[in-house]
Amino acid sequence: MKFSVYIATSLDGFIARTDGQLDWLEGSDWSDRNEAGGADANDMGFDEFIESVDTLVMGRNTYEFVVSTGIWAYGDTRLVVQSTTLGDGTELPQHLAGKVEFVSMDPVALASKLANEGAQHVYVDGGATIQQFLRAGLIDELILTRVPVLLGSGISLFGEVNADVVLRHVSTEGFANGMVQSRYVVEWS
């Protein structure tokens, strides 16, 4: 089973403002992602990535933000929401009925559960959730898109780690709008 992260950060490493706002990201010129055009260029590889994913694990804050936008970019991918406050009685938007499972378990226990259920490629999303999975030694791949903006403060993608996390650079691609996407494999020892 493979665990991947696909996320955008400010150039100084923040995934959101201190209050959780993403206005700096929403204001990015997404229509001019690559002068060459084409489906892969326009979505910076996200469609291809999400097609390879069979399970999405996200934290409650990320889930609530995504649901509030009214935009669902994950197709029919199974969604598991890590939350101690949301549960099976949570009201879901109609398009998510039957597609969402709420759990409250540590990353290792959740990984075991997903493996037993046949998950092959898990997309981990949400700052705290990514940090928990990284500290548990479960993240295999990081796909980071850096947006050319400095926020100065906010919610950091990376928090404290138990030990150095060595990354092997796989590729980097620059886009006409100034965004730079790098792919890394985590080399756990």
C-alpha positions as protocol buffer text, in pm:
chain_id: "A"
residue {
  index: 1
  type: MET
  ca { x: 0 y: 0 z: 0 }
}
residue {
  index: 2
  type: LYS
  ca { x: 129 y: 344 z: -95 }
}
residue {
  index: 3
  type: PHE
  ca { x: 56 y: 671 z: 92 }
}
residue {
  index: 4
  type: SER
  ca { x: 91 y: 994 z: -107 }
}
residue {
  index: 5
  type: VAL
  ca { x: 60 y: 1363 z: -33 }
}
residue {
  index: 6
  type: TYR
  ca { x: -40 y: 1607 z: -310 }
}
residue {
  index: 7
  type: ILE
  ca { x: -61 y: 1962 z: -177 }
}
residue {
  index: 8
  type: ALA
  ca { x: 15 y: 2327 z: -250 }
}
residue {
  index: 9
  type: THR
  ca { x: 218 y: 2547 z: -19 }
}
residue {
  index: 10
  type: SER
  ca { x: 327 y: 2908 z: -16 }
}
residue {
  index: 11
  type: LEU
  ca { x: 693 y: 2956 z: -99 }
}
residue {
  index: 12
  type: ASP
  ca { x: 761 y: 2983 z: 275 }
}
residue {
  index: 13
  type: GLY
  ca { x: 592 y: 2648 z: 347 }
}
residue {
  index: 14
  type: PHE
  ca { x: 243 y: 2738 z: 466 }
}
residue {
  index: 15
  type: ILE
  ca { x: -70 y: 2553 z: 351 }
}
residue {
  index: 16
  type: ALA
  ca { x: -316 y: 2810 z: 490 }
}
residue {
  index: 17
  type: ARG
  ca { x: -326 y: 3137 z: 677 }
}
residue {
  index: 18
  type: THR
  ca { x: -332 y: 3118 z: 1058 }
}
residue {
  index: 19
  type: ASP
  ca { x: -715 y: 3136 z: 1046 }
}
residue {
  index: 20
  type: GLY
  ca { x: -729 y: 2854 z: 788 }
}
residue {
  index: 21
  type: GLN
  ca { x: -808 y: 3080 z: 492 }
}
residue {
  index: 22
  type: LEU
  ca { x: -681 y: 2986 z: 145 }
}
residue {
  index: 23
  type: ASP
  ca { x: -753 y: 3314 z: -32 }
}
residue {
  index: 24
  type: TRP
  ca { x: -386 y: 3334 z: -142 }
}
residue {
  index: 25
  type: LEU
  ca { x: -432 y: 3003 z: -323 }
}
residue {
  index: 26
  type: GLU
  ca { x: -776 y: 3073 z: -463 }
}
residue {
  index: 27
  type: GLY
  ca { x: -640 y: 3395 z: -612 }
}
residue {
  index: 28
  type: SER
  ca { x: -373 y: 3207 z: -806 }
}
residue {
  index: 29
  type: ASP
  ca { x: -406 y: 3220 z: -1183 }
}
residue {
  index: 30
  type: TRP
  ca { x: -513 y: 2860 z: -1238 }
}
residue {
  index: 31
  type: SER
  ca { x: -617 y: 2931 z: -1598 }
}
residue {
  index: 32
  type: ASP
  ca { x: -256 y: 2995 z: -1706 }
}
residue {
  index: 33
  type: ARG
  ca { x: -86 y: 2691 z: -1560 }
}
residue {
  index: 34
  type: ASN
  ca { x: 121 y: 2607 z: -1863 }
}
residue {
  index: 35
  type: GLU
  ca { x: 172 y: 2781 z: -2194 }
}
residue {
  index: 36
  type: ALA
  ca { x: 161 y: 2447 z: -2376 }
}
residue {
  index: 37
  type: GLY
  ca { x: -197 y: 2384 z: -2264 }
}
residue {
  index: 38
  type: GLY
  ca { x: -343 y: 2034 z: -2260 }
}
residue {
  index: 39
  type: ALA
  ca { x: -533 y: 1850 z: -1989 }
}
residue {
  index: 40
  type: ASP
  ca { x: -227 y: 1744 z: -1791 }
}
residue {
  index: 41
  type: ALA
  ca { x: -81 y: 2094 z: -1802 }
}
residue {
  index: 42
  type: ASN
  ca { x: -403 y: 2260 z: -1690 }
}
residue {
  index: 43
  type: ASP
  ca { x: -445 y: 2051 z: -1378 }
}
residue {
  index: 44
  type: MET
  ca { x: -73 y: 2010 z: -1303 }
}
residue {
  index: 45
  type: GLY
  ca { x: -115 y: 1634 z: -1301 }
}
residue {
  index: 46
  type: PHE
  ca { x: -393 y: 1621 z: -1041 }
}
residue {
  index: 47
  type: ASP
  ca { x: -643 y: 1431 z: -1258 }
}
residue {
  index: 48
  type: GLU
  ca { x: -387 y: 1161 z: -1336 }
}
residue {
  index: 49
  type: PHE
  ca { x: -287 y: 1146 z: -971 }
}
residue {
  index: 50
  type: ILE
  ca { x: -642 y: 1116 z: -836 }
}
residue {
  index: 51
  type: GLU
  ca { x: -721 y: 842 z: -1091 }
}
residue {
  index: 52
  type: SER
  ca { x: -440 y: 635 z: -934 }
}
residue {
  index: 53
  type: VAL
  ca { x: -586 y: 676 z: -583 }
}
residue {
  index: 54
  type: ASP
  ca { x: -845 y: 435 z: -439 }
}
residue {
  index: 55
  type: THR
  ca { x: -876 y: 593 z: -93 }
}
residue {
  index: 56
  type: LEU
  ca { x: -854 y: 950 z: 33 }
}
residue {
  index: 57
  type: VAL
  ca { x: -782 y: 1018 z: 401 }
}
residue {
  index: 58
  type: MET
  ca { x: -834 y: 1374 z: 514 }
}
residue {
  index: 59
  type: GLY
  ca { x: -869 y: 1554 z: 842 }
}
residue {
  index: 60
  type: ARG
  ca { x: -1188 y: 1714 z: 966 }
}
residue {
  index: 61
  type: ASN
  ca { x: -1080 y: 2074 z: 898 }
}
residue {
  index: 62
  type: THR
  ca { x: -986 y: 1994 z: 539 }
}
residue {
  index: 63
  type: TYR
  ca { x: -1307 y: 1798 z: 489 }
}
residue {
  index: 64
  type: GLU
  ca { x: -1521 y: 2082 z: 624 }
}
residue {
  index: 65
  type: PHE
  ca { x: -1338 y: 2336 z: 405 }
}
residue {
  index: 66
  type: VAL
  ca { x: -1369 y: 2127 z: 89 }
}
residue {
  index: 67
  type: VAL
  ca { x: -1739 y: 2057 z: 150 }
}
residue {
  index: 68
  type: SER
  ca { x: -1801 y: 2430 z: 210 }
}
residue {
  index: 69
  type: THR
  ca { x: -1662 y: 2518 z: -134 }
}
residue {
  index: 70
  type: GLY
  ca { x: -1921 y: 2309 z: -315 }
}
residue {
  index: 71
  type: ILE
  ca { x: -1643 y: 2177 z: -541 }
}
residue {
  index: 72
  type: TRP
  ca { x: -1563 y: 1806 z: -528 }
}
residue {
  index: 73
  type: ALA
  ca { x: -1248 y: 1723 z: -727 }
}
residue {
  index: 74
  type: TYR
  ca { x: -1212 y: 1363 z: -607 }
}
residue {
  index: 75
  type: GLY
  ca { x: -1470 y: 1183 z: -821 }
}
residue {
  index: 76
  type: ASP
  ca { x: -1594 y: 861 z: -667 }
}
residue {
  index: 77
  type: THR
  ca { x: -1279 y: 804 z: -461 }
}
residue {
  index: 78
  type: ARG
  ca { x: -1355 y: 654 z: -121 }
}
residue {
  index: 79
  type: LEU
  ca { x: -1317 y: 916 z: 152 }
}
residue {
  index: 80
  type: VAL
  ca { x: -1213 y: 845 z: 510 }
}
residue {
  index: 81
  type: VAL
  ca { x: -1229 y: 1148 z: 740 }
}
residue {
  index: 82
  type: GLN
  ca { x: -1008 y: 1144 z: 1051 }
}
residue {
  index: 83
  type: SER
  ca { x: -1214 y: 1314 z: 1322 }
}
residue {
  index: 84
  type: THR
  ca { x: -1288 y: 1285 z: 1690 }
}
residue {
  index: 85
  type: THR
  ca { x: -1594 y: 1511 z: 1658 }
}
residue {
  index: 86
  type: LEU
  ca { x: -1765 y: 1403 z: 1335 }
}
residue {
  index: 87
  type: GLY
  ca { x: -1930 y: 1065 z: 1306 }
}
residue {
  index: 88
  type: ASP
  ca { x: -2180 y: 853 z: 1120 }
}
residue {
  index: 89
  type: GLY
  ca { x: -2466 y: 1088 z: 1215 }
}
residue {
  index: 90
  type: THR
  ca { x: -2297 y: 1381 z: 1040 }
}
residue {
  index: 91
  type: GLU
  ca { x: -2512 y: 1533 z: 767 }
}
residue {
  index: 92
  type: LEU
  ca { x: -2351 y: 1485 z: 426 }
}
residue {
  index: 93
  type: PRO
  ca { x: -2399 y: 1669 z: 99 }
}
residue {
  index: 94
  type: GLN
  ca { x: -2607 y: 1454 z: -136 }
}
residue {
  index: 95
  type: HIS
  ca { x: -2314 y: 1386 z: -372 }
}
residue {
  index: 96
  type: LEU
  ca { x: -2118 y: 1231 z: -82 }
}
residue {
  index: 97
  type: ALA
  ca { x: -2389 y: 1002 z: 54 }
}
residue {
  index: 98
  type: GLY
  ca { x: -2245 y: 653 z: 89 }
}
residue {
  index: 99
  type: LYS
  ca { x: -1891 y: 767 z: 1 }
}
residue {
  index: 100
  type: VAL
  ca { x: -1767 y: 896 z: 337 }
}
residue {
  index: 101
  type: GLU
  ca { x: -1654 y: 711 z: 645 }
}
residue {
  index: 102
  type: PHE
  ca { x: -1564 y: 889 z: 970 }
}
residue {
  index: 103
  type: VAL
  ca { x: -1295 y: 735 z: 1189 }
}
residue {
  index: 104
  type: SER
  ca { x: -1108 y: 826 z: 1503 }
}
residue {
  index: 105
  type: MET
  ca { x: -791 y: 619 z: 1510 }
}
residue {
  index: 106
  type: ASP
  ca { x: -419 y: 670 z: 1494 }
}
residue {
  index: 107
  type: PRO
  ca { x: -250 y: 650 z: 1153 }
}
residue {
  index: 108
  type: VAL
  ca { x: -96 y: 305 z: 1211 }
}
residue {
  index: 109
  type: ALA
  ca { x: -431 y: 153 z: 1309 }
}
residue {
  index: 110
  type: LEU
  ca { x: -600 y: 324 z: 1014 }
}
residue {
  index: 111
  type: ALA
  ca { x: -330 y: 200 z: 776 }
}
residue {
  index: 112
  type: SER
  ca { x: -386 y: -154 z: 901 }
}
residue {
  index: 113
  type: LYS
  ca { x: -762 y: -119 z: 855 }
}
residue {
  index: 114
  type: LEU
  ca { x: -721 y: 17 z: 501 }
}
residue {
  index: 115
  type: ALA
  ca { x: -473 y: -260 z: 410 }
}
residue {
  index: 116
  type: ASN
  ca { x: -718 y: -524 z: 537 }
}
residue {
  index: 117
  type: GLU
  ca { x: -987 y: -365 z: 320 }
}
residue {
  index: 118
  type: GLY
  ca { x: -768 y: -383 z: 9 }
}
residue {
  index: 119
  type: ALA
  ca { x: -658 y: -20 z: -30 }
}
residue {
  index: 120
  type: GLN
  ca { x: -363 y: 16 z: -267 }
}
residue {
  index: 121
  type: HIS
  ca { x: -298 y: 390 z: -306 }
}
residue {
  index: 122
  type: VAL
  ca { x: -401 y: 629 z: -30 }
}
residue {
  index: 123
  type: TYR
  ca { x: -399 y: 1008 z: -74 }
}
residue {
  index: 124
  type: VAL
  ca { x: -342 y: 1182 z: 262 }
}
residue {
  index: 125
  type: ASP
  ca { x: -466 y: 1542 z: 281 }
}
residue {
  index: 126
  type: GLY
  ca { x: -485 y: 1807 z: 551 }
}
residue {
  index: 127
  type: GLY
  ca { x: -200 y: 1959 z: 749 }
}
residue {
  index: 128
  type: ALA
  ca { x: -242 y: 1783 z: 1084 }
}
residue {
  index: 129
  type: THR
  ca { x: -330 y: 1453 z: 915 }
}
residue {
  index: 130
  type: ILE
  ca { x: -23 y: 1469 z: 689 }
}
residue {
  index: 131
  type: GLN
  ca { x: 196 y: 1547 z: 990 }
}
residue {
  index: 132
  type: GLN
  ca { x: 52 y: 1251 z: 1186 }
}
residue {
  index: 133
  type: PHE
  ca { x: 109 y: 1008 z: 897 }
}
residue {
  index: 134
  type: LEU
  ca { x: 459 y: 1146 z: 840 }
}
residue {
  index: 135
  type: ARG
  ca { x: 551 y: 1107 z: 1209 }
}
residue {
  index: 136
  type: ALA
  ca { x: 415 y: 750 z: 1194 }
}
residue {
  index: 137
  type: GLY
  ca { x: 652 y: 673 z: 905 }
}
residue {
  index: 138
  type: LEU
  ca { x: 372 y: 603 z: 658 }
}
residue {
  index: 139
  type: ILE
  ca { x: 414 y: 864 z: 383 }
}
residue {
  index: 140
  type: ASP
  ca { x: 583 y: 723 z: 73 }
}
residue {
  index: 141
  type: GLU
  ca { x: 556 y: 1013 z: -172 }
}
residue {
  index: 142
  type: LEU
  ca { x: 524 y: 1391 z: -151 }
}
residue {
  index: 143
  type: ILE
  ca { x: 403 y: 1599 z: -446 }
}
residue {
  index: 144
  type: LEU
  ca { x: 444 y: 1962 z: -345 }
}
residue {
  index: 145
  type: THR
  ca { x: 332 y: 2256 z: -556 }
}
residue {
  index: 146
  type: ARG
  ca { x: 489 y: 2581 z: -440 }
}
residue {
  index: 147
  type: VAL
  ca { x: 285 y: 2893 z: -512 }
}
residue {
  index: 148
  type: PRO
  ca { x: 494 y: 3209 z: -562 }
}
residue {
  index: 149
  type: VAL
  ca { x: 368 y: 3398 z: -258 }
}
residue {
  index: 150
  type: LEU
  ca { x: 519 y: 3459 z: 86 }
}
residue {
  index: 151
  type: LEU
  ca { x: 264 y: 3454 z: 368 }
}
residue {
  index: 152
  type: GLY
  ca { x: 504 y: 3516 z: 657 }
}
residue {
  index: 153
  type: SER
  ca { x: 292 y: 3309 z: 894 }
}
residue {
  index: 154
  type: GLY
  ca { x: 19 y: 3049 z: 884 }
}
residue {
  index: 155
  type: ILE
  ca { x: -36 y: 2678 z: 916 }
}
residue {
  index: 156
  type: SER
  ca { x: 286 y: 2499 z: 829 }
}
residue {
  index: 157
  type: LEU
  ca { x: 277 y: 2186 z: 617 }
}
residue {
  index: 158
  type: PHE
  ca { x: 551 y: 2027 z: 821 }
}
residue {
  index: 159
  type: GLY
  ca { x: 554 y: 2016 z: 1199 }
}
residue {
  index: 160
  type: GLU
  ca { x: 789 y: 1842 z: 1435 }
}
residue {
  index: 161
  type: VAL
  ca { x: 921 y: 1504 z: 1326 }
}
residue {
  index: 162
  type: ASN
  ca { x: 1066 y: 1225 z: 1539 }
}
residue {
  index: 163
  type: ALA
  ca { x: 1385 y: 1210 z: 1332 }
}
residue {
  index: 164
  type: ASP
  ca { x: 1520 y: 1342 z: 1005 }
}
residue {
  index: 165
  type: VAL
  ca { x: 1301 y: 1252 z: 710 }
}
residue {
  index: 166
  type: VAL
  ca { x: 1520 y: 1194 z: 406 }
}
residue {
  index: 167
  type: LEU
  ca { x: 1359 y: 1272 z: 72 }
}
residue {
  index: 168
  type: ARG
  ca { x: 1482 y: 1160 z: -270 }
}
residue {
  index: 169
  type: HIS
  ca { x: 1404 y: 1412 z: -541 }
}
residue {
  index: 170
  type: VAL
  ca { x: 1226 y: 1252 z: -839 }
}
residue {
  index: 171
  type: SER
  ca { x: 1129 y: 1550 z: -1054 }
}
residue {
  index: 172
  type: THR
  ca { x: 1052 y: 1919 z: -1062 }
}
residue {
  index: 173
  type: GLU
  ca { x: 841 y: 2106 z: -1315 }
}
residue {
  index: 174
  type: GLY
  ca { x: 789 y: 2480 z: -1346 }
}
residue {
  index: 175
  type: PHE
  ca { x: 470 y: 2633 z: -1482 }
}
residue {
  index: 176
  type: ALA
  ca { x: 416 y: 2961 z: -1669 }
}
residue {
  index: 177
  type: ASN
  ca { x: 227 y: 3109 z: -1374 }
}
residue {
  index: 178
  type: GLY
  ca { x: 534 y: 3071 z: -1149 }
}
residue {
  index: 179
  type: MET
  ca { x: 419 y: 2760 z: -965 }
}
residue {
  index: 180
  type: VAL
  ca { x: 679 y: 2488 z: -920 }
}
residue {
  index: 181
  type: GLN
  ca { x: 584 y: 2126 z: -853 }
}
residue {
  index: 182
  type: SER
  ca { x: 833 y: 1880 z: -707 }
}
residue {
  index: 183
  type: ARG
  ca { x: 791 y: 1510 z: -647 }
}
residue {
  index: 184
  type: TYR
  ca { x: 983 y: 1332 z: -371 }
}
residue {
  index: 185
  type: VAL
  ca { x: 1001 y: 975 z: -245 }
}
residue {
  index: 186
  type: VAL
  ca { x: 1046 y: 935 z: 129 }
}
residue {
  index: 187
  type: GLU
  ca { x: 1343 y: 715 z: 208 }
}
residue {
  index: 188
  type: TRP
  ca { x: 1259 y: 555 z: 540 }
}
residue {
  index: 189
  type: SER
  ca { x: 1554 y: 376 z: 696 }
}
